[in-house]
Amino acid sequence: MTKKLYTITLGGFSSQEGETPLEATKRFVEFLNTCNLNELIYDVEDDETKERFIVDLSENDEDAVFPNN
């Protein structure tokens, strides 16, 4: 069975400064390394249906997923 594909982005962290795409990405990763990733809120999109969700990993699993209309 093929797994569904989802696109996941971090809300509010879509742009980082840098002289090149590589430098901007490295700066973004450095930022992520200083974060507790379980406390961030994620925007998630079903690649097939384009349905969007907000996932808050600081919540219990049954309360962590919200529709993002």
Secondary structure, 3 states (H helix, E strand, C coil): CCCCCEEEEECCCCCCCCCCHHHHHHHHHHHHHCCCHHHCEEEEEECCCCCEEEEECCCCHHHCEEECC
